[in-house]
Amino acid sequence: MDHFEVYICDEGLAEIDGDPLVPAPGQSVHEAVLDQLQRHAQERDAAVEATVKNGPGAAHFVLQVLPDGSSHILAYDAEEAPEREPQPASPPDPEPASASSPGVTPPPSTGPAASAVATAVARARGMAAARTAAQEPAPGVDLPPAELAEQIGRINALATTGRLDEAFTDATALRESLTGSVGAEHPHAVEARSLEAYLAHLRGDYREAVVLALAVARIRCGAGDQRAPTEVTRAAASWQQLDDERAVVVHGRELLHMWGMLKRRGPLPPGHTELARLVHRHVEALEGVYA
């Protein structure tokens, strides 16, 4: 299996095996990295691996990317990024970087599964899954696959050009239509909700993004879907941006409940145990304040 070395610096620039990578307009550098790795996988018609580093001395991930765009975190090296205590509050990062206190800027890559790379994996999976699902026939769906694909393509185009409010409104309408025709747990309705959660995060509606992502995670977990941990990671990335401490506690408890559900099914993916511990610590601290 071919292996690539990816370096992402704090300035939002990236290199793959020393070659500079320029994101497309409206695209984050992490999503650009995933897209390029997918292209490499498509060229080889086989999965590729990449070690992704977020700066000097930062922890790194090993990712596997398949030709269809699906991604898996294979390993996380925490030796280079020891856990640190949260620093005084400062404006939140534009891209989620870890799962320590919301509104706190943590050291780069201290949160294993909630680093910018893992968050980008979760987002990219949601977008890719929505596009893939739109191409598949679905008995009982009022919209033909071609029309469904066209609607999702239009939503993606709106998001790419920065028209996030319109994209979110259209995604909500699509999810409501599919839910009404085939039910909330139908794969197409779930993918539409996943896309809706992604757009809510992009437009800064983090509380809505948490609620939507957790709803998707519950459905996927109940169905034994391997993508459930991805949705929990996405919800955690939005959770860390909440500025309402009571909402942080409520949704933090929901996140911990979801990890508990996943743990009962088997070992958690790499990094999730550490992330859950950080969420638990912060929720308990806030509960002590409001007790």
C-alpha positions as CSV (number, residue, x, y, z in Angstrom):
1,M,0.0,0.0,0.0
2,D,1.4,3.4,-1.0
3,H,2.2,5.8,1.9
4,F,2.3,9.6,1.8
5,E,3.7,12.1,4.3
6,V,1.4,15.1,4.8
7,Y,2.5,18.3,6.7
8,I,-0.1,21.0,7.7
9,C,1.2,24.2,9.3
10,D,-0.6,26.7,11.4
11,E,-0.9,29.1,8.5
12,G,-3.3,26.8,6.7
13,L,-0.7,25.5,4.2
14,A,-0.1,21.9,3.4
15,E,2.4,19.6,1.6
16,I,2.1,16.0,0.4
17,D,5.4,14.4,0.0
18,G,7.0,17.8,-0.3
19,D,4.6,19.1,-3.0
20,P,2.6,22.2,-2.0
21,L,-1.2,21.8,-1.9
22,V,-3.5,24.8,-2.6
23,P,-7.2,24.4,-1.4
24,A,-10.0,25.3,-3.8
25,P,-12.1,28.4,-3.0
26,G,-14.3,27.7,0.0
27,Q,-12.4,24.5,0.9
28,S,-10.4,24.0,4.1
29,V,-6.8,22.8,3.8
30,H,-7.7,19.5,5.6
31,E,-10.5,18.8,3.1
32,A,-8.1,19.5,0.3
33,V,-5.6,17.0,1.7
34,L,-8.4,14.4,1.9
35,D,-9.5,15.1,-1.7
36,Q,-5.9,14.8,-3.0
37,L,-5.4,11.5,-1.1
38,Q,-8.6,10.2,-2.6
39,R,-7.3,11.1,-6.1
40,H,-4.1,9.1,-5.3
41,A,-6.2,6.2,-4.3
42,Q,-8.4,6.4,-7.4
43,E,-5.3,6.5,-9.6
44,R,-4.0,3.3,-8.0
45,D,-7.5,1.7,-7.6
46,A,-6.5,0.8,-4.1
47,A,-6.4,2.3,-0.6
48,V,-3.5,4.6,0.3
49,E,-2.1,5.6,3.7
50,A,-0.8,8.9,4.9
51,T,0.9,10.2,8.0
52,V,-0.6,13.6,8.8
53,K,1.3,16.0,11.0
54,N,-0.1,19.3,12.2
55,G,3.1,21.1,12.9
56,P,6.5,20.7,14.6
57,G,6.3,18.6,17.7
58,A,2.6,17.9,17.2
59,A,0.9,14.5,17.4
60,H,0.1,12.8,14.2
61,F,-2.5,10.6,12.6
62,V,-2.1,7.7,10.2
63,L,-5.0,7.8,7.8
64,Q,-6.2,5.2,5.3
65,V,-8.2,6.7,2.3
66,L,-10.1,4.5,-0.1
67,P,-10.9,5.3,-3.8
68,D,-14.5,6.0,-2.9
69,G,-13.4,8.8,-0.5
70,S,-14.1,6.9,2.8
71,S,-11.4,7.4,5.4
72,H,-10.3,5.7,8.5
73,I,-8.0,6.8,11.4
74,L,-5.6,3.8,11.7
75,A,-3.3,5.1,14.5
76,Y,-2.6,8.2,16.7
77,D,0.8,9.0,18.1
78,A,0.3,10.9,21.4
79,E,4.0,10.7,22.5
80,E,4.8,14.0,20.9
81,A,1.8,15.9,22.3
82,P,1.5,15.5,26.0
83,E,-1.8,16.7,27.6
84,R,-1.7,20.2,28.9
85,E,-4.0,22.1,31.2
86,P,-6.4,24.6,29.4
87,Q,-5.0,28.1,29.1
88,P,-6.9,31.3,29.8
89,A,-9.8,31.9,27.5
90,S,-9.2,33.5,24.1
91,P,-11.2,33.6,20.9
92,P,-12.0,30.1,19.6
93,D,-10.1,28.7,16.6
94,P,-11.8,29.0,13.2
95,E,-11.2,25.2,12.8
96,P,-11.9,22.9,15.8
97,A,-8.6,21.7,17.2
98,S,-9.3,19.6,20.3
99,A,-12.0,18.7,22.8
100,S,-10.7,20.8,25.8
101,S,-12.8,23.7,27.1
102,P,-15.0,25.5,24.5
103,G,-13.8,29.0,23.8
104,V,-10.3,28.0,24.9
105,T,-7.5,27.9,22.4
106,P,-5.5,24.7,23.2
107,P,-2.0,23.7,22.1
108,P,-2.0,22.2,18.6
109,S,-3.3,18.7,18.2
110,T,-3.7,17.9,21.9
111,G,-7.1,16.3,21.4
112,P,-6.6,12.9,19.7
113,A,-9.8,12.3,17.8
114,A,-11.0,15.9,17.7
115,S,-8.0,17.5,16.0
116,A,-8.6,19.4,12.8
117,V,-7.6,16.4,10.8
118,A,-10.1,14.1,12.5
119,T,-12.8,16.7,12.2
120,A,-12.1,17.1,8.5
121,V,-12.3,13.4,8.1
122,A,-15.7,13.4,9.7
123,R,-16.9,16.3,7.5
124,A,-15.6,14.8,4.3
125,R,-17.2,11.5,5.1
126,G,-20.6,13.2,5.5
127,M,-20.3,15.0,2.2
128,A,-19.0,12.0,0.3
129,A,-21.7,9.7,1.8
130,A,-24.4,12.1,0.9
131,R,-23.2,12.2,-2.7
132,T,-22.9,8.4,-2.9
133,A,-26.3,7.8,-1.3
134,A,-27.9,10.1,-3.8
135,Q,-26.8,7.9,-6.7
136,E,-28.4,4.7,-5.3
137,P,-32.0,3.7,-6.0
138,A,-34.2,3.8,-2.9
139,P,-37.6,2.1,-2.8
140,G,-40.2,4.4,-1.5
141,V,-38.4,7.7,-2.1
142,D,-40.5,10.2,-4.0
143,L,-37.5,11.7,-5.8
144,P,-35.7,9.7,-8.5
145,P,-32.0,9.2,-7.8
146,A,-31.0,11.6,-10.6
147,E,-33.2,14.4,-9.1
148,L,-31.9,13.6,-5.6
149,A,-28.3,13.8,-6.8
150,E,-29.1,17.1,-8.5
151,Q,-30.5,18.6,-5.3
152,I,-27.4,17.5,-3.3
153,G,-25.1,18.8,-6.0
154,R,-26.9,22.2,-5.8
155,I,-26.5,22.3,-2.0
156,N,-22.8,21.5,-2.4
157,A,-22.4,24.2,-5.0
158,L,-24.1,26.8,-2.7
159,A,-21.8,25.8,0.2
160,T,-18.7,26.0,-2.0
161,T,-19.5,29.5,-3.0
162,G,-20.1,30.6,0.6
163,R,-23.9,30.8,0.4
164,L,-24.2,28.7,3.6
165,D,-27.6,30.0,4.8
166,E,-29.2,28.9,1.5
167,A,-27.4,25.6,1.5
168,F,-28.5,24.9,5.0
169,T,-32.1,25.8,4.2
170,D,-32.1,23.5,1.2
171,A,-30.5,20.7,3.2
172,T,-33.2,21.0,5.9
173,A,-35.9,21.0,3.3
174,L,-34.5,17.9,1.7
175,R,-34.1,16.1,5.0
176,E,-37.7,17.0,6.0
177,S,-39.0,15.8,2.6
178,L,-37.1,12.5,2.8
179,T,-38.1,12.0,6.5
180,G,-41.7,12.5,5.6
181,S,-41.7,10.1,2.7
182,V,-39.4,7.2,3.9
183,G,-38.9,7.9,7.6
184,A,-36.1,9.4,9.7
185,E,-34.0,6.2,9.7
186,H,-33.9,5.6,6.0
187,P,-30.3,5.8,4.7
188,H,-31.1,8.8,2.4
189,A,-32.8,10.7,5.2
190,V,-29.9,10.0,7.5
191,E,-27.4,11.2,4.9
192,A,-29.4,14.4,4.4
193,R,-29.4,15.0,8.2
194,S,-25.6,14.4,8.2
195,L,-25.2,17.0,5.4
196,E,-27.4,19.3,7.4
197,A,-25.2,18.9,10.5
198,Y,-22.1,19.7,8.4
199,L,-23.6,22.9,7.0
200,A,-24.9,24.0,10.5
201,H,-21.3,23.7,11.7
202,L,-19.9,25.7,8.8
203,R,-22.4,28.5,9.3
204,G,-21.5,28.7,13.0
205,D,-24.7,27.2,14.4
206,Y,-22.9,24.9,16.6
207,R,-25.7,23.9,18.9
208,E,-27.8,22.8,16.0
209,A,-24.9,21.0,14.5
210,V,-24.4,19.1,17.8
211,V,-28.1,18.1,17.9
212,L,-28.2,17.0,14.3
213,A,-24.9,15.0,14.5
214,L,-26.0,13.3,17.7
215,A,-29.3,12.3,16.1
216,V,-27.4,10.8,13.2
217,A,-25.1,9.0,15.6
218,R,-28.0,7.5,17.5
219,I,-29.5,6.1,14.3
220,R,-26.2,4.8,13.0
221,C,-25.4,3.3,16.4
222,G,-28.8,1.6,16.6
223,A,-28.2,0.1,13.2
224,G,-24.7,-1.1,14.0
225,D,-23.3,1.3,11.4
226,Q,-19.5,1.7,11.5
227,R,-19.9,5.4,10.8
228,A,-21.5,6.1,14.2
229,P,-18.1,7.1,15.8
230,T,-17.6,9.5,13.0
231,E,-20.8,11.3,13.8
232,V,-19.9,11.4,17.5
233,T,-16.6,13.0,16.5
234,R,-18.4,15.6,14.4
235,A,-20.7,16.4,17.3
236,A,-17.8,16.8,19.6
237,A,-16.1,19.2,17.2
238,S,-19.2,21.4,17.3
239,W,-19.7,20.9,21.0
240,Q,-16.3,22.5,21.8
241,Q,-17.4,25.7,20.1
242,L,-20.5,26.2,22.3
243,D,-20.5,29.3,24.5
244,D,-23.6,28.4,26.6
245,E,-22.2,26.5,29.6
246,R,-25.5,24.8,30.4
247,A,-25.7,23.6,26.8
248,V,-22.1,22.4,27.1
249,V,-23.2,20.2,30.1
250,V,-26.4,18.9,28.4
251,H,-24.8,18.0,25.1
252,G,-21.6,16.9,26.8
253,R,-23.6,14.3,28.7
254,E,-25.2,13.2,25.4
255,L,-21.7,12.8,23.9
256,L,-20.6,10.7,26.8
257,H,-23.8,8.6,26.5
258,M,-23.1,7.9,22.9
259,W,-19.5,6.8,23.6
260,G,-21.0,4.5,26.3
261,M,-23.2,3.0,23.7
262,L,-20.3,2.5,21.3
263,K,-18.1,1.0,24.0
264,R,-20.7,-1.6,24.8
265,R,-20.4,-2.8,21.2
266,G,-16.7,-3.1,21.3
267,P,-13.4,-1.2,21.7
268,L,-13.6,2.5,20.8
269,P,-11.6,3.6,17.7
270,P,-8.1,5.1,18.4
271,G,-8.3,8.4,20.2
272,H,-12.0,8.2,21.3
273,T,-11.2,7.1,24.9
274,E,-8.9,10.1,25.4
275,L,-11.5,12.5,23.8
276,A,-14.3,11.1,26.0
277,R,-12.1,11.6,29.1
278,L,-11.5,15.3,28.2
279,V,-15.2,15.8,27.6
280,H,-16.1,14.1,30.9
281,R,-13.6,16.2,32.8
282,H,-14.9,19.5,31.4
283,V,-18.6,18.5,32.0
284,E,-17.9,17.5,35.6
285,A,-16.1,20.8,36.2
286,L,-19.1,22.8,34.9
287,E,-21.6,20.7,36.8
288,G,-19.7,21.6,40.0
289,V,-20.2,25.2,39.2
290,Y,-24.0,24.9,38.8
291,A,-24.5,22.3,41.5
